[in-house]
Amino acid sequence: MDTVTWIILAVVAVAIFAAAAIWLLTRRSRTKRHSATLRERFGTEYDRAEEDELEERLNRYEGAQLRSLDVTTLQDCITRWGEVQADVIDWPTRAAVRAQRLLDDVMVARGFPVDHRERVAMLSVTHPTLVDDYRSAHATAVRALDGVANTEECRQALLRVRRLFDGLLGEPATTGEKAPAAASSPAQEREQERERLDLRTPAPSETSAAEEEAGTEAR
């Protein structure tokens, strides 16, 4: 080959090499940005699962529509939460188990999957800041059933369940529709029931103590 041919081949080789390098750099940059987006979206859950798994969860649940709870279901929740609170002092392990069962029932009623793993997967998409609380509360409930959870573990589990209820019940269904403004509307009735289901209310024994103290001061 003559010199001109070698020069042409060298120029072509350099061009191919440069194009490949640019493609690789662009791909790395996109991958890095995509990973950063997933990390921001999933928070601590990003460190628990592979990116492919997180992508699959997004495909399954990103557009999930959650249902509002009807008044009857909310009233049942109020009753059951009162039973949980009644057990906090004398039977904390049973309180932790009851709280977890109530939480799971509420989640399924709102549209979360019945299967536990799928429920966690959907929660990581719809409420990524709550998924760690859910996992921890569930694990404590299992330990309580096995008789190996201590009182402090159960107490912490109940605090986590409260945070979960605040996040899962303190919001309307994600339908994008505006609630009616009428005073007697079902939406307002549900909101009133949610206020009655305020999980930050102290247990009955604490309320009684506060009332007794207030009565003493008044006297």
C-alpha positions as CSV (number, residue, x, y, z in Angstrom):
1,M,0.0,0.0,0.0
2,D,1.1,3.5,-0.7
3,T,1.4,6.2,1.9
4,V,-1.9,7.9,1.0
5,T,-3.8,4.6,1.6
6,W,-2.1,4.2,5.0
7,I,-3.0,7.7,6.0
8,I,-6.7,7.1,5.0
9,L,-6.8,3.9,7.0
10,A,-5.3,5.6,10.0
11,V,-7.8,8.5,9.8
12,V,-10.7,6.0,9.5
13,A,-9.4,4.0,12.5
14,V,-9.0,7.2,14.6
15,A,-12.6,8.3,13.6
16,I,-14.0,4.9,14.6
17,F,-12.1,4.9,17.9
18,A,-13.3,8.4,18.7
19,A,-16.9,7.5,17.9
20,A,-16.8,4.4,20.1
21,A,-15.3,6.4,22.9
22,I,-18.0,9.1,22.6
23,W,-20.7,6.4,22.6
24,L,-19.2,4.7,25.7
25,L,-19.0,8.0,27.6
26,T,-22.5,9.0,26.6
27,R,-23.8,5.6,27.7
28,R,-22.0,5.8,31.0
29,S,-23.4,9.2,31.6
30,R,-26.9,8.1,30.9
31,T,-26.6,5.1,33.1
32,K,-25.2,7.2,35.9
33,R,-28.1,9.7,35.6
34,H,-30.6,6.9,35.5
35,S,-29.1,5.3,38.6
36,A,-29.2,8.6,40.4
37,T,-32.9,9.0,39.5
38,L,-33.7,5.5,40.8
39,R,-31.8,6.2,44.0
40,E,-33.6,9.5,44.5
41,R,-37.0,7.8,43.8
42,F,-36.5,4.7,46.0
43,G,-34.3,6.1,48.8
44,T,-32.9,3.3,51.0
45,E,-34.8,0.7,49.0
46,Y,-32.2,1.3,46.2
47,D,-29.6,-0.4,48.3
48,R,-31.8,-3.5,48.8
49,A,-32.7,-4.4,45.2
50,E,-31.1,-4.5,41.8
51,E,-31.9,-1.7,39.4
52,D,-33.7,-4.2,37.1
53,E,-36.0,-5.2,39.9
54,L,-36.7,-1.6,40.8
55,E,-37.5,-0.9,37.1
56,E,-39.9,-3.8,37.1
57,R,-41.7,-2.5,40.2
58,L,-42.1,0.9,38.5
59,N,-43.6,-0.8,35.5
60,R,-46.1,-2.7,37.6
61,Y,-47.1,-0.1,40.2
62,E,-46.1,3.4,39.1
63,G,-49.7,4.2,38.0
64,A,-51.4,2.3,40.8
65,Q,-54.7,3.8,41.9
66,L,-55.5,3.6,45.6
67,R,-59.1,3.4,46.9
68,S,-60.6,5.4,49.6
69,L,-61.9,3.5,52.6
70,D,-65.6,3.6,53.2
71,V,-67.0,4.8,56.5
72,T,-67.9,1.2,57.7
73,T,-64.3,0.1,57.1
74,L,-62.9,3.1,58.9
75,Q,-65.2,2.5,61.8
76,D,-63.9,-1.0,62.0
77,C,-60.4,0.3,62.0
78,I,-61.2,2.6,64.9
79,T,-62.6,-0.3,67.0
80,R,-59.6,-2.6,66.2
81,W,-57.1,0.2,67.0
82,G,-58.8,0.6,70.3
83,E,-58.2,-3.1,71.0
84,V,-54.5,-2.7,70.0
85,Q,-54.1,0.3,72.4
86,A,-55.8,-1.7,75.2
87,D,-53.0,-4.3,74.9
88,V,-50.1,-1.9,74.8
89,I,-49.3,-2.0,78.5
90,D,-50.2,-5.5,79.6
91,W,-49.7,-7.5,76.4
92,P,-47.4,-5.7,74.0
93,T,-46.6,-8.7,71.9
94,R,-50.3,-9.2,71.1
95,A,-50.6,-5.5,70.4
96,A,-47.8,-5.6,67.9
97,V,-49.4,-8.6,66.1
98,R,-52.9,-7.0,66.1
99,A,-51.5,-3.7,64.8
100,Q,-49.7,-5.4,61.9
101,R,-52.8,-7.4,61.0
102,L,-54.9,-4.2,61.0
103,L,-52.3,-2.4,58.9
104,D,-52.2,-5.2,56.3
105,D,-56.1,-5.3,56.2
106,V,-56.2,-1.5,55.6
107,M,-53.5,-1.7,52.9
108,V,-55.4,-4.5,51.0
109,A,-58.7,-2.6,51.4
110,R,-57.0,0.4,49.8
111,G,-55.8,-1.6,46.8
112,F,-52.4,-3.1,47.8
113,P,-51.7,-6.7,46.8
114,V,-52.7,-9.5,49.2
115,D,-49.3,-11.2,48.7
116,H,-46.8,-9.8,51.2
117,R,-43.9,-9.5,48.8
118,E,-45.9,-7.7,46.2
119,R,-47.4,-5.5,48.9
120,V,-43.8,-4.4,49.9
121,A,-42.9,-3.9,46.2
122,M,-45.9,-1.7,45.6
123,L,-45.3,0.3,48.8
124,S,-41.7,0.9,47.7
125,V,-43.1,2.6,44.6
126,T,-46.1,4.5,46.1
127,H,-44.7,5.3,49.5
128,P,-40.9,4.8,49.4
129,T,-40.3,6.6,52.7
130,L,-42.6,4.1,54.5
131,V,-41.3,0.8,53.3
132,D,-38.5,0.5,55.9
133,D,-41.1,1.1,58.7
134,Y,-43.3,-1.6,57.2
135,R,-40.6,-4.2,56.9
136,S,-39.5,-3.6,60.5
137,A,-43.0,-3.6,61.9
138,H,-43.8,-6.8,60.1
139,A,-40.6,-8.5,61.2
140,T,-41.4,-7.6,64.8
141,A,-44.9,-9.0,64.5
142,V,-43.4,-12.3,63.3
143,R,-41.0,-12.3,66.2
144,A,-43.9,-11.6,68.6
145,L,-45.8,-14.5,67.2
146,D,-42.8,-16.7,67.8
147,G,-42.5,-15.4,71.4
148,V,-39.1,-13.8,71.0
149,A,-39.9,-10.1,70.6
150,N,-39.3,-8.0,73.7
151,T,-41.4,-5.1,75.0
152,E,-39.2,-2.4,73.5
153,E,-39.3,-4.0,70.1
154,C,-43.1,-4.2,70.2
155,R,-43.3,-0.5,71.3
156,Q,-41.1,0.6,68.4
157,A,-43.2,-1.5,66.0
158,L,-46.3,0.2,67.2
159,L,-44.7,3.6,66.6
160,R,-43.9,2.5,63.0
161,V,-47.4,1.3,62.5
162,R,-48.6,4.7,63.5
163,R,-46.4,6.4,61.0
164,L,-47.6,4.0,58.3
165,F,-51.3,4.8,59.2
166,D,-50.5,8.5,59.0
167,G,-49.1,8.0,55.5
168,L,-51.7,5.5,54.2
169,L,-54.9,6.8,55.8
170,G,-54.3,10.5,55.9
171,E,-54.7,11.0,52.2
172,P,-57.5,10.7,49.6
173,A,-57.5,8.0,46.9
174,T,-55.2,8.9,44.0
175,T,-58.1,9.4,41.5
176,G,-57.3,13.0,40.7
177,E,-60.9,13.9,41.4
178,K,-61.9,16.8,43.6
179,A,-64.0,16.0,46.7
180,P,-67.5,17.5,46.8
181,A,-67.9,20.6,48.9
182,A,-71.3,19.7,50.4
183,A,-71.2,19.2,54.2
184,S,-72.9,15.8,54.0
185,S,-70.7,14.5,51.2
186,P,-69.2,11.0,51.6
187,A,-65.7,12.5,51.2
188,Q,-66.3,14.7,54.3
189,E,-67.7,11.8,56.2
190,R,-64.6,9.8,55.5
191,E,-62.4,12.7,56.5
192,Q,-64.3,13.0,59.8
193,E,-63.7,9.3,60.4
194,R,-60.0,9.7,59.6
195,E,-59.8,12.3,62.3
196,R,-61.4,9.9,64.8
197,L,-58.8,7.3,63.7
198,D,-55.9,9.6,64.7
199,L,-53.2,7.1,65.7
200,R,-51.4,9.7,67.7
201,T,-54.1,9.5,70.4
202,P,-52.6,8.0,73.6
203,A,-53.6,4.6,74.8
204,P,-56.6,4.4,77.2
205,S,-54.5,4.1,80.3
206,E,-52.6,7.2,79.4
207,T,-55.8,9.1,78.8
208,S,-57.2,8.1,82.1
209,A,-54.1,9.2,83.9
210,A,-54.2,12.6,82.2
211,E,-57.8,13.0,83.2
212,E,-57.2,12.1,86.8
213,E,-54.3,14.6,86.9
214,A,-56.5,17.4,85.4
215,G,-59.2,16.6,88.0
216,T,-56.7,16.8,90.8
217,E,-55.4,20.2,89.7
218,A,-59.0,21.5,89.4
219,R,-59.7,20.5,93.0
